[in-house]
């Protein structure tokens, strides 16, 4: 990723499912952060991602109260404070009650919030993201025009994960109304073992833009300035005196070739 010009990376937990394994994951991420800094900036997110089998027939808020929040408490007690918290709001995962409970805890601890939502079904996750003043709302493949309008009127960045749509053969997010309304759009790789094992951010952005139809300015902003804002970072992603900038040199005659040449 660094060789491809990505020098700021958000990494999420969420695959442990137990309190012990989620805390262990955050501890490992803290160790990794020490190893790669300052060459790469890592931001660490505690993600409440899925329900273990024993919670499948119970209210999803039970998992949040019995595992999700206690894991966060333990992280804080051990000095493993995450940069963000995140939760996956979707059918058969976490509902609004679970999201509200988890976000209430995060707000109390003054930890910025993110949300995975509307990936397969429009559960009005975009509206919830705006209501809770989330830093970013991720996926949004099924978000309605109304949802995108509400999101565009907020300070939440819409983070589209087109690699996942391609990998799962799902329609791309319908972002035209969001962009037209002045919403802040970012693109991310969503590099993960389940639904997008592809870490080339520029490659994903190039290929997906056939469907997303961003203009050149929107395309560049989505993986630089807006991507930084999706991580609450205001010191990078654009060129200005005093900013933290990194450069990647392309042997292209025109900027447009970044879209044309896959």
N, C-alpha and C positions, 0 to 999 in steps of 0.2 A: 504493500500500500504506500509506503514511504517513497519507493522508487517511482511510483506513478503520480507523485506529487501531493499525496494526502499526508499532512503533518499534524492534523487534529482529528482524533478518533473518539467517538463515544462507544463504550462497551457496556452491555447490559448483562446482569445476572438473569435468572429466571428458569434455569434448566434443572435446578436442584430439587425444588418442590417441597423440601423439608426445611425447617428452621436451621438445622445443623449444616446442611449442604449449601443453603443460600449464604449463610455467614461465611462458610469456607470459601465460596466463590468470591465474595467481596474481599476477603483476606488475600486471596491469590491475585486479584486485580490490583490491590494496593502494592503488592510485591512487584508486579509487572510494571506498574506506573513508575516505581523507583528505578527500574532497569532501563527504561526507554527514554525517560526525561533527561535532557531537554530536547533530544532529537525529534521526538514525537510527543505531542500533548495528549494525554488520555483524560477523558471525563467518564466518570463511573456512575452507572445508573442501577438502582435496585428495582428490578422488574418483578412484579407479581404476575406470573405468566400463564399458569394453567392449574387445573385441579387434579390432585392425585386421585387414584381410583376410589379411595375410602371416602372422599368428599363429593363424589359425582351425584349422589342422590340427596345431598343436603344443600341448604342455601349457601350460595357462594360466599356470602358475608361471613359464614362460620370460619372458612379458611382464612380470611383476612384477619379476623379477631384472634384465631387460635394459632396461626402460623405467620401470616404476613406481618402483622404489627409486632409480635414478640421478636421476630427476626430483626426487624428494624431497630427495636429497642436494644437488642444485643449488639448490633453493629455500632450503635452510638456509644454504648457502654465501653466497647473495645477500642474506640477511637477510629472506627471504620466508617466515617460519615460519608454517605453517597452524595454526589453532586446533584442528582435528581432521583425521584421515584417515578415509577411507571406502572401501569396496570392494563391488562388486556380486556377490554369490554367487548364481549361478543356472546352470541348464543352458545351455551354449554361451557362458557368460561366464566366471566364475572359480569354481574348485572349492576344497575345503577346504585342499588343499596350498598353493594360491596365497594364500588368506586368511591361513593360519598364517605364511607367509613375510613377507607385508606387515605383519601385526600385530606380528611379532617385531621388525621394523625400527622400527616406530612406538613400541613399548614401550621399545626401547633408547634412542630419542631423547626419551622421556618426552612423547609426543604422544598425547592421548586418542583413543580409537578409536570409530568408528561403523560400521554395516554395513547395506547394502541386502540383504535376503534374503527367501526364501520368497514371492517375488512371483507366480510361475507354478507352481512346484513346491515341495513341502515337502522341502527338502534338510537339514532339521534346523539351519537357520541360526539359529533362535531359541536353540537349545541352545548353539551356537557363540558367539553374542553374550553369553550369560550366562557361559560359560567364560572368554572373553577380557575380561570386565568392561567391555563396551562401554557408552558413555554412552547410546546409543540404538540400536535396531534398527528399520529403516524398511521399509515395505510390509506384510509379514506376511499377505498375502491368502490364502496357502495353508498357513499355520502350523496344525499340529494342536493339539488340546486339550492333549496332553502337552507340546508345545513352549511353549504359552502358560503352562502351569503352571510349567515350568522358568524361564521368563522372569520370571514374577511373584515367584518366590522369590529373584531377583537384584536388583541395584540398577539394572539397565538399564531405561530408559524405552522403552515400545513406542510408536513413532510411526506412526500410521495415515495413509495418503495416499488418502483416499476419492475425491478428484477423478480420480486415475489409474484407479481401479476403474470409475468412471462413464464416463470417456473411452474406455477399452478394453473396456467392457461385460463386466467381470469381477465375480464375487460379492464382496461386502464381506468384510473380515476378520471372522472369528468370535471376537469379543472378549469375549463374555459370561463365559466361564470365567476369562479373564484379569482382568477387572474384579472378579468375585466373589472371586477369590483375593487381592485387594488389590494387584494390579499397577498401576504408574503409566502411565496412558495419555495420550498427546498426539495432537493432530491437526495436520497441516501441509498446505499447499496443494500442495506438489510442483510449483510453477510451473516448467514446462520446455517446450522446443520440441517434444518428442517424444510425450509422453503426457498432458499436462495444461496447456494454455495458458490457465490461469485463475488469477489471483492474488488473488482475493477470499477470504481465509481464512474470514471469518465466513459468507459465502455457501456455501462448500463444507461447513462444519460444519453449517449449518442443513439443507441438502438431504440430506446423508448420514445425519443423525440419524434419519430415517425408518426406515432399515435398522439403524443402530447401536443405537438405543433407549437412549441415555444419559439419566439423569435430569438435572435442571437443574444440580445441583452438579457432576456429572461432566462435563457439557457445558462449563460455564464453566471448570472447572479444566483441561480438555484444551487450551484455547487461551490459557491464562494461566500459572498456576503450573506445571503439568506440562510445558507447552511450554518454559518457562524451564529446567526441570530437564533437558530433553532437550538443552540447550545448556550444561549444567554451570553455569548461572547461579542463584545463590541470593539475589540482591539485587533481584529484580523479579518481576512476575507475581502479586503479592498486596499487600494493603494492610496496612502496619505501619510504625510510626515508624522512620525511618532507611532505609527501602527506596527504591529508584529506581522511582518510579511515574509512569505516564502515564494520562490519562483520556480516554475517548470517551463523549460524551453522546448517549443515545438518547431520543427523545421518545416513550417508551412508558409506559403506565400500570402494566404488570406486567412483571417480569423474564421471565416465560414467553413474552411476545410476541417475544422474540429468537428463539425457536424457531418460533413460529407464523407470523410475518410475514416471508416470504421477499423 
